[in-house]
Amino acid sequence: MMSGRPGRAPLRFLPDEARSLPPPKLTDPRLVYVGFLGYCSGLIDNAIRRRPVVAAGLHRQLLYVTSFVFIGYYLLKRQDYMYALRDRDMFSYVKSHPEDFPEKGSRTHVPSACPDLLFFCVLLQ
């Protein structure tokens, strides 16, 4: 039974090929957003347990932020790896089937919406 891509190893979150990709930046907006979600989950945890929402358990909020950023970092690495695989497959398909993807010619025409400009260009010649 074949499921998924050929040669794919099951239960591997990040294969060794993913090491060749550049790591996500720590200031990536998606990573900052995941860290903010961790902070909000710490606040919600305080609210559910009827503690002072912002002031109680700052160490717990920091733990939530750190763990969410750590998990989000590896999720972003996996997402970048999956996009890189898709791009590699797509470009190899385009390269192996050039008849399906003809090169577009250069556009050197004057737009027809400006007849005065066309008349002026003819006068200059």
Contacts in CASP RR format, 6 or more apart in sequence:
PFRMAT RR
TARGET T0000
AUTHOR 0000-0000-0000
METHOD contacts of the structure
MODEL  1
MMSGRPGRAPLRFLPDEARSLPPPKLTDPRLVYVGFLGYCSGLIDNAIRR
RPVVAAGLHRQLLYVTSFVFIGYYLLKRQDYMYALRDRDMFSYVKSHPED
FPEKGSRTHVPSACPDLLFFCVLLQ
5 85 0 8 1.000
9 15 0 8 1.000
13 74 0 8 1.000
13 78 0 8 1.000
14 74 0 8 1.000
14 77 0 8 1.000
14 78 0 8 1.000
14 81 0 8 1.000
15 81 0 8 1.000
17 81 0 8 1.000
18 77 0 8 1.000
18 78 0 8 1.000
18 80 0 8 1.000
18 81 0 8 1.000
21 77 0 8 1.000
21 80 0 8 1.000
21 81 0 8 1.000
21 84 0 8 1.000
23 77 0 8 1.000
24 30 0 8 1.000
24 31 0 8 1.000
24 73 0 8 1.000
24 76 0 8 1.000
24 77 0 8 1.000
24 80 0 8 1.000
25 31 0 8 1.000
28 76 0 8 1.000
30 72 0 8 1.000
30 76 0 8 1.000
31 69 0 8 1.000
31 72 0 8 1.000
31 73 0 8 1.000
31 76 0 8 1.000
34 68 0 8 1.000
34 69 0 8 1.000
34 71 0 8 1.000
34 72 0 8 1.000
34 75 0 8 1.000
35 65 0 8 1.000
35 68 0 8 1.000
35 69 0 8 1.000
35 72 0 8 1.000
37 68 0 8 1.000
38 64 0 8 1.000
38 65 0 8 1.000
38 67 0 8 1.000
38 68 0 8 1.000
39 61 0 8 1.000
39 64 0 8 1.000
39 65 0 8 1.000
41 64 0 8 1.000
41 68 0 8 1.000
42 60 0 8 1.000
42 61 0 8 1.000
42 64 0 8 1.000
43 53 0 8 1.000
43 54 0 8 1.000
43 61 0 8 1.000
45 60 0 8 1.000
45 64 0 8 1.000
46 52 0 8 1.000
46 53 0 8 1.000
46 54 0 8 1.000
46 56 0 8 1.000
46 57 0 8 1.000
46 60 0 8 1.000
46 61 0 8 1.000
47 53 0 8 1.000
51 57 0 8 1.000
94 100 0 8 1.000
94 101 0 8 1.000
110 117 0 8 1.000
110 118 0 8 1.000
110 121 0 8 1.000
112 118 0 8 1.000
END
